[in-house]
Amino acid sequence: MRKWIAITGLSAVAGLFFLSGCTGKKEPPYAPVSGFELQQYLGKWYEIARLPNRFEKDLVNVTATYSLRDDGKVRVQNEGDKPDGKHKMAIGKAKLAGNPGEGYLRVSFFGPFYADYVIVALDKEHYQYALVASSDKYLWILSRTPQLDKNLYDKLLQKAQQLGFDTSKLYVVPQKATEQQADKQ
């Protein structure tokens, strides 16, 4: 009986690899930006808005910080605060997944399981804002500062709508950080 359970468990894990696309290079679900430079993307980003998801439930003051690891991958540090004041942090890794110069990464917070991280809009001149999509249920608007100009925010909403996202469900993330703190990053 134990042998059958072990074989069944291994089959399930193998099936997860197949279904998640972890076994090979795959096309991103959306067209990534071209002219992407990872070095300029590194650093701290404030989460301006997101589609609700279980792993960020109720989080405010959310940031994502990207830095290079010794193995050439990207260290991903996501953090935010729960309403009760508890600070939450998750450390993951990312790797470039597209053609050179494409804003397409694969991100993992759970061992060998990677998810798409497709930068679909980006301030290519100064790297001050980004719109990131992953499948049809994850979407983030990111900025180098805790607030984003309304006209720019509306432009990013329009892009998200063109991609098929229901932007009426976006959660605007409260940020307590000041502009002065953002400038120090």
Salt bridges, closest charged atoms under 4 A:
GLU47 OE2 - ARG50 NH1 2.46
GLU56 OE1 - ARG50 NE 3.85
ASP71 OD2 - ARG69 NH2 2.41
GLU79 OE1 - HIS87 NE2 2.64
ASP81 OD1 - HIS87 ND1 2.78
ASP116 OD2 - LYS26 NZ 3.69
ASP116 OD1 - ARG106 NH1 2.87
GLU125 OE2 - HIS126 NE2 3.21
ASP154 OD2 - LYS150 NZ 2.91
ASP166 OD2 - LYS169 NZ 4.00
